[in-house]
Amino acid sequence: MKNWIIAIGILILISLSQWVETRWDFTENQRFTLTESAKELLQTPEMPLHINFYLDGEMTGSFRALRNEVLQWVKLFHQENKNIEYSIINPVAEGLNLDSLAKLGIQGLAVPTESKILRIFPYASFNYNGKTHVISVLNNRKIPVNDRAEQSIAEIPNKFFKALKNVVQTQKPKIGLMVHHDELLPQYLDGFLMAASPYFQFEPLTTPITSGTGELDIEQIPEPDSLAAIISAKPIKPFSDNDKIYLDQYLMKGGNLMFLTENVDAEMDSLFRSDNIVSFPRDNNLDDLLFAYGLRIAPSLIKDLQAAYVTLAIGNVEQNTAYEQFPWVYFPLAISPKNHQINQNLNNPLKFEFANPIEILPRESTHYQILLSTSPYTQLQKPLSYINFSEIDRTIPENYLEETPFPLAVLVSGEIGSAYAGRIVSQQLNNFKSKTQQGKLLLISDGDFIKNHVFRGTPLPLGADKYSLRPDLKSAPNVIYDNANFLINALQYMLGENLNFGFDTDSESYKILNKSLVQNAKNEWRWLSVFIPSIFLSLLFFIIYFYRKKKFS
């Protein structure tokens, strides 16, 4: 009777396991356990939110593991909130219109196997209250596609929670773009605006132009509730005193400022046209304002051995132009140090073009966080010096001695003092504020950091590098840098938003299989996988057989 009860209990457990799913989190940092902020976000949808997941059908093992991970998370979402529903869709098998999917940003990916090429759609779309947000579940690292799928597994939770937050938010924070200092034209901001538009709404600060004053009105300083941040993207004309007072007091009110500017003028387009240019000092009249906050942009160009590539023609081969890629020391590459929330989930390097070093002059009670910096192997070049491509041949690595890296992006927070405290204007201005503990300032010493390239009249995504394109190898992948993700993370952090919901994906140490070792040991493991279970089962059979024979004889 006792054996029958045990057997029935096992059958009941097996039946229940078909309906009840559970998952134990044995990771050291509990990275698969929902935090309170994550649970709170999951309870936000009060009407049906539908997740369409397109990774289905025949696929490689790496993509199958990625698919299973996504399914675990969408099922968990549904368990936490029944308003969150999901569907698994195979676009090819279900005969969906692939052109319509492509307009949504859902495009098939060719994944080669030993026997054929599979077409896989690694995307998910979040649909809520008439709003749709599409994400790729595959990261954009420049590594073999199956390795990308493996490494993307750890990034799923943050991607999905960000998409969920985006689709359920009722109102996007408003960001102001300064335009009256000859900042970047719309065609050069299109890449950033396209990447950031799911999270923010942007509007140009055109008042100085439309009013004819040419400067911001210090009597009309916006509240941070109405304008969450102000961005100045590569200003050329000098800032007026009124502009600086306006920005200072906006910061003191708790607003957020992002300056992307440099103090040396050098442009790649000019270099390609003339093969030889002179770098000139540029004064945008911001030095005194930044100095008051404890920052200074040194008027020097950074030359870094850790640099992006530029493609140049090197001659003709059989009447065809031959091209080659060279590291261009004026294009420093910064690697995310993972030392701050802003730097989390950045997979690729970040590219600068003709950047300047930032000097930090600490102020009491003010906090300075270096977010991005050069490599230790750098040189500084003064303005009024020539720049030409012949420097590629003259670059001697031994001359780049190891020194302290130069800061390229610095976040200022804490108690920031006004640049105009104690000056006459502080008495003349209504509601003058002498300090802030809410506002934040991000200084990036390169206006091109936010500038997308334009190729044949078409703006490219921010981070796509036209200078690395190979006209002789059109199939070669374009390099994608993480500038856009960094800027989006920075704005979200400055606005007080949660960036990672407690899922620490960057602390994971990714292990990529040694494929040659796997190939060489394949037959050995194949036979072991067949014989070991057989031997084990045979031993178990004989043990049970002789045990029963001894017991009942």
HELIX and SHEET records of a PDB file:
HELIX    1   1 LYS A    2  SER A   17  1                                  16    
HELIX    2   2 GLU A   36  LEU A   42  1                                   7    
HELIX    3   3 GLY A   61  GLU A   80  1                                  20    
HELIX    4   4 LEU A   98  LYS A  103  1                                   6    
HELIX    5   5 VAL A  145  SER A  152  1                                   8    
HELIX    6   6 ILE A  153  GLU A  155  5                                   3    
HELIX    7   7 ILE A  156  VAL A  168  1                                  13    
HELIX    8   8 PRO A  186  ALA A  196  1                                  11    
HELIX    9   9 THR A  207  THR A  210  1                                   4    
HELIX   10  10 ASP A  241  MET A  252  1                                  12    
HELIX   11  11 MET A  268  SER A  274  1                                   7    
HELIX   12  12 ASP A  287  ALA A  292  1                                   6    
HELIX   13  13 GLN A  341  ASN A  343  5                                   3    
HELIX   14  14 GLU A  391  ARG A  394  1                                   4    
HELIX   15  15 PRO A  397  ASN A  399  5                                   3    
HELIX   16  16 ILE A  424  GLN A  428  1                                   5    
HELIX   17  17 GLY A  447  ILE A  450  5                                   4    
HELIX   18  18 LYS A  466  SER A  468  5                                   3    
HELIX   19  19 ASN A  483  MET A  494  1                                  12    
HELIX   20  20 LYS A  515  ASN A  520  1                                   6    
HELIX   21  21 LYS A  522  PHE A  552  1                                  31    
SHEET    1   A 4 ILE A  84  ILE A  88  0                                        
SHEET    2   A 4 LEU A  49  PHE A  53  1                                        
SHEET    3   A 4 TYR A 123  TYR A 128 -1                                        
SHEET    4   A 4 LYS A 131  SER A 136 -1                                        
SHEET    1   B 2 LEU A 109  PRO A 112  0                                        
SHEET    2   B 2 ILE A 117  ILE A 120 -1                                        
SHEET    1   C 7 GLN A 201  LEU A 205  0                                        
SHEET    2   C 7 LYS A 174  MET A 178  1                                        
SHEET    3   C 7 ALA A 229  ALA A 233  1                                        
SHEET    4   C 7 ASN A 256  LEU A 260  1                                        
SHEET    5   C 7 LYS A 440  ILE A 444  1                                        
SHEET    6   C 7 PRO A 407  GLY A 414 -1                                        
SHEET    7   C 7 THR A 366  SER A 373 -1                                        
SHEET    1   D 2 VAL A 264  ASP A 265  0                                        
SHEET    2   D 2 PHE A 280  PRO A 281 -1                                        
SHEET    1   E 2 ASN A 276  VAL A 278  0                                        
SHEET    2   E 2 TYR A 386  ASN A 388 -1                                        
SHEET    1   F 2 LEU A 295  ILE A 297  0                                        
SHEET    2   F 2 ILE A 358  ILE A 360 -1                                        
SHEET    1   G 2 LEU A 301  ASP A 304  0                                        
SHEET    2   G 2 THR A 378  GLN A 381 -1                                        
SHEET    1   H 3 ALA A 307  VAL A 317  0                                        
SHEET    2   H 3 ASN A 320  ALA A 334 -1                                        
SHEET    3   H 3 LEU A 350  LYS A 351 -1                                        
SHEET    1   I 2 ILE A 416  GLY A 417  0                                        
SHEET    2   I 2 LYS A 435  THR A 436 -1                                        
SHEET    1   J 2 VAL A 454  PHE A 455  0                                        
SHEET    2   J 2 THR A 458  PRO A 459 -1                                        
END                                                                             
